[in-house]
């Protein structure tokens, strides 16, 4: 009898622990995501790569900043290229920009992926987010999303010598050449947007919204998740040598 009671007590204790774990997990979900049930996607051949907030490069940003760390993205991109189960990639962008070299490194790696890629600019794809948006094989922007195009800037202490300005000029040329190579906009039009006066308050540069980004040749089309997935599936089919039925 005593053994039975001990087993019952152990079972009750185990059930209580399981309940505590479940309730703790539920509280964590509410705290982090604001919901009790997180929808789980079925195993897919499409990988989603979000680029959210400020792109963090060689210098660590304050903890209050929402950041995307380039040292986290680069191994993911390599893993995507090596994983045979992944047949396509969707880039979700809502970024204010950030470190220029880190942004260019991400852009160059995405453009070199052998698998089809589609990007969506949601909310904003500003500054160095522009090269990342156009690095995909096909790009979308939602109707209300904006993209800010402006010259490269430096923050902090700057040594005021000709070499500094030459370095900035060469860095800017890298950005311009990459964007022109990976989109339909030409260099003259892109520079005109970059150096436009009066568009941005107390600054130079241009904001393009939704369809304006498409009309100038920067982005391929206006659309969201549905259109991006349809286009990516089409590119995957082409990549696999299958005939696409319209």
N, C-alpha and C positions, 0 to 999 in steps of 0.2 A: 504493500500500500504506500509506503513512504517513497519508493522509487517512482510510482505513478504520480504522486504529488509533486515530486521534484521535476519530472518531465513536463507536467502541466505548468509549473512555475516557469520553467525554461522557455516553453512555447509562448506563454503569456509575455515574458520579458522580450522574446524575439519579435513578437507581433508589435509590442510597444515601440521597440527600436525602429522597426520598419515604418510604423506610422510617423515617428519623429523624422525619419529620413525623408519620407514623402512630403510631410508638411514643410520641412526645411527647404526641399527642392521647389515646392510651390511658392514659398515666400521669396526665394531667390529669383524665380521667373517673374513674379510681380514687381520686385524691386528693379530688375534689370530691363525688362521688356514691357511692363505694364499690362501683362495678360497672363492668364493661367495656363492656356494651352498654346504651345508653339506649333504651327503647322509644319509637318515634315514632308519635304519633297521626295518623291520616289527617286531611286537611283537614276541619274541622268548622264547623258553623254556631253552635256553642256556645263562648263564651269563658270561661275559668276565671280568676277573680280571687282570688288568695290574700292573706289578711291574717293575717300570722304575727308572733308576738313582740309587742314593745311598739310602740304607735303613736307615731311621732315627729312632733312638731309644730314649733313655732317655735324650740325649743332642741334642739341636737344632743346626742344621747345618747352615752355612752361606746362605743368600738368593740367592747367585749366583749358588748354588748347585742345580741340579735337584734331587729331593728326593721323596721317597715313605715313608709316615709316618705310622708307625705300628699302632698308635692309630686310624688312619682312616680305615685301613684294617680290624682290628679285629671286629668292629661292622658290617662291610659288610659281613664278613664270617658268623657271627651269623645270620644276616638277610637272607643270602642265605640258610642256613640250615632250617630256619623257614618258608620260602616262598614256598608254595606248587606249584606255577607256574614254579619255577626254577627246572629243572630236571637234569641239568649238568652244569659244570663249566670249562671254558678254562682259564688257566693262561698264560699270555704273559709276558715273562721275558726278559729284557735287562738291567741288573743291574751289577754294579761294586762291589756289596757286601755292607758292612756297619756294623751296630751294631749286634754283635753276638747273644745276648740274644733276641733282637727284631726279628732277622731272624729266630731263632729257635722257638720262640713263633708262628710266622706266619706259619712255616713249620708244627708244631705239630697240629695247628688248622686245616690246610688244610687236613692233613692226617686223621683227625678224622671226616671229613664231611661224612655223610651217602650217599650223592649223588655222582655219577661218576665225576671224575676230570681228565683233561688232561692238560699237560703243554707243552709249546713250548719255547725253548731257541732261541731267536732272537738276533743276534749281539753278546751278551755275557751274561753268567750267572756265574759270578765269585764269589770266596770266599764263603760267607754265602749264596749266591744265589744258590750254589750247593744243599744244603739240601732242599731249596724251590722247585727247579726243580724236585727233585726225590720224593717230598711229594705227588704228584698226583698219581692216579691209573695207569696212562700210561704217558710216557714222550717222547717228540720229540725234536730234535735239527736240525736246518737248516744246510746245507752243510758247510757254511762259518762261523757259529757261534763258539765261543770259550768258554771254561770253565777253569778257573784258580783254581787249588787246591794247597793250601799252609797251613802251620801251622798257628795257631791263633797268632795274634800280638796285642800289646797294644800301644796306643799313649798317649802322655802326661807324667805326673810325675808317676814314678813307684817306689814303695818301694821295695828295693832289699833284700828281706828276703825269706827264704825257703817257707813260706806260700803262697807267691805270685806265685811262680812257681808251687806249688801244685794246686793252684786254676786254673791256666792256663792249667795244664795237665788234670784236671778233666773236664774243659770246652771243651777241645779238644776231650776228650773221648766221651762227649755227642754228638758232631758233627759227629764223626766217627761212633758211634753206630747207630745214626739216619739214616745216609746215607746207611750204610750196611743193615739195616733193611728194607729200602724202595727202594732198587735197587738190581741189580744182582751182584754187585761187592762185593768181600770179603774184610775183614778187612786188611789182609796183602797187597793185591794189592792197596788198597786205601791209606794205610800208605806209601807204596813205592812211589806212585805218590806225596803224600804230602811232603815227605822229600827228594825227588830226588834233586841231586846237578847238577848244570851246565845247567839245562833246562831254568831257568829264570836268566837273567843277574843280577849278584851281589845278588843273593837271592837263596832260596831253594823252591822247588815246581815244578808243572808241568802245562803246557798249553795243553789241548786236544781240537782238532778241529773237528767238525762235526762227521764223521764216527768213529774217534778215540774214542770219548766218548761212542759210541755204542759198539765198539769192546771190550772195557774194562769192559762193563757191567754197566756203570754208567747211561746211558740213554737207553731207549728201542728201539728207531728207529730214522732214519733220515727222516725229513718231515717238512712241513709247515702248513699253515692254513687249506688247503683242507684236508690233511691227518688227522689233529687233529680233525676236525669237523666230518669226517667220523668215526673215532675211537670213538669219544664221543657219537655219535648217536648209534653206536653199543653197547657201554657200557650201555647207557640209556635203550635200548631195552632189554638187559639182566637183568638189574635192575628191569624192570617192568614185567619180566617174559615172554617176547615175544621171539619168535624164530627168530634168525637172519638168513636171506637168503643171501648166498654168491653169 
